[in-house]
């Protein structure tokens, strides 16, 4: 269970990082 929760948290972090990356890229493209 602990491992699963840890994995889920890591996945969430990765997704958030990807989203931030996408946002920055979009801003750069728009500018």
Secondary structure, DSSP 8 states (H G I E B T S, - for coil): -HHHHHHHHHHHHHHHHHHHHHHHHHHHHH-
